[in-house]
Amino acid sequence: MTTLTDLVSRSAVRRPEPVPPGPGQESVWDYPRPAVCEPTSATLEVVLGGRTIARTTRGFRVLETSHPPSYYFPPEDVDARALVPVQGGSMCEWKGQAAYFDVVSGTVRAARGAWAYPRPTPAFRPMAGYVTFYPGQMEACFVDGERVVAQEGGFYGGWITSKVVGPFKGGPGTRFW
């Protein structure tokens, strides 16, 4: 019988080789663990149903080893009509209990396409109530005008731009990285 320790040991052997960052790039393998949040003045934008539903230059980005950043918007910079609270949540060991939203714009509805931490852990308190979006469920997400590529997999919500290099956690075989 395979134990969790066996799986973790085997996955550690298969840990990927980080891509060396080029000029102006960051490696997600240089990001900290545990995760941290930091303010960003980048222009962040989310489009759904043919319209911009969120735009800010006052966001936060969350950084964690092997993950592309996720970007959080102050609630006042998100069209509140686009967010419909839904039942259920998830627990992050670093940030605390998440609350989810369906994201609605016109006739388009992205089920559980956004989330926030209403009462995060002390390290993440500055971003309490800020909202982030799964870029793979939106029409488009942008960081400083660059269209984001969604982090692979259905659980994590990282925003991949040309400024970050991986490989990135989220796809098949990356669970124990």
N, C-alpha and C positions, 0 to 999 in steps of 0.2 A: 504494500500500500504506500502511495506517495503522500508524504506529509507536507504541510505548509513550509517547513524549514527546507525540505528538499527542493520545493518549487522556487523558493527565494534564492537558495544556493545556486541552482541551475540558471536562473534568470540573471544573477549577478555575473556569471561567466559570460553570458550573452549580452551584457551591457554594451551599448553601441559606442563607437568611437566618435567623439564630438567633432563636428565640422569646424575647422579653424575660422574665426571671424575675419572678414576683410575690413578695410578702412570704413569707419562709420557704422560697423555692425556690432551686435552683441551675441554671444553664445548663450543659449538657455542653460547650458551646463555650468555657466559661471553665476547663475542666479542662486540665491540662498535657499536653504532649507533649514528651519521652517520658512514658509512664505512670508513676504513683506508687502506692504502697500506704500506707494509713493505718489505724490501729486505729479501731474503732468499738465503742461500748457499746450500739448499737441491739440490740433483741431480734430475732434472725434465726431463722426457722423454716422447715423443709421437711417437707411431708406427701406421702406416697406410699402407695398401698394402704390408705388409711384410717387411717394412723398417722403420728405425728411421728417422722421418722427422724434429724432433726438440729435442735438448738436451742442457741443460745448468746447471750451478751451480751459475748463476748470475741473477736469476729471482726475481720477486716480487710476494707476495701473498696478496690478498685482503680479508679482514676480515670484516664481518658484522653480527650483531646479527641474530641468527637462521639459518645462511647459512654456509655450509662447505666452506673452502677457495677455491678461484679460483687462478690458478697460471699463471703468465704472463712471456713470454720468450722474451729476447732481440731479435730484428729482425735478427741480424747477427748470431744467434744460431738456426735459423729456415731455412730450405731449401726453398728459395724464389720460386723455381719452383713448390712447393707444394701449394702455395697460389694464388688463382685467385680472384681478387676483384669482388664483385657483387654489384648490385644496392640496395638501401635501407639501412636502419640503424635502430637504436633505441636510445632512450635517457635514460640515468641513472641520477637520481636526484643528485647522489654524484660524478660520474665520467665524465658526459657530453655525447656528441654524439659519438656513436660507429659506426665503419665501419666493414662490414662483408666480409668474404672470403669463397669461396668453397675451400675445401682441397682435393688435387688430388695426388695420388701416384699410379703409374702403371695404372691399369684399374679401380681403386677404386676412387670414387668421393663422398665426404661428403658435401652435399649442405649446405651452410652457417654454416659450421662446426667450424669456427674460427672467432674471432673478435679482434679489437684493438680500442684504443682511440687515434687518431692522434693528437688531441688538447684537452687533458683533462682539467678539472677544476684545479685550482692552487694546491689543496691538492694532486692531483694525477699526477702532472706534471712529477715527476721522472720516471714514467712508460709510458710516451708518446711514441706511436708507438709500444709498446710491444704487443705481440700476445698471446691470450689464446685460448684454444680448448674446445669444448664440448666433455668430455670424453666418453659419450654414443654414439657418432658418430665415434669415432676412434677405431682402432683395439685394442689398449691398451694405457693406460697412467700410468706412474709410478712416485712416489715420493720416493727418496732414495731406489729404487729397489722394493718397495711395489706397487703391482697393485692397481690402483684406482677403486673405485666404483662410478658410475655417480650419481649425485644428481637427485632425482626423478623430473619428469615434463619436459616440453620441453623448458622452458624459461631460467632458471638459469643454470649455468655451473659449479657448485661446484665439487670439487674433494674430495671424502670421503676416508680417510685412517683409520687405526686402532688408530691413534693418536687424532681423533676428535670424540666426542659423541654429540648426538642430543637430541631430535628429530630435523630433518632438514626440513626447509621450502621447498616447491616445489611440494609436492604431493597433491592429492585431499583434500580439506578442510583446506588448510594452507594459503590461499591467504591473509587473514587479520592478520596474526600473527605479 
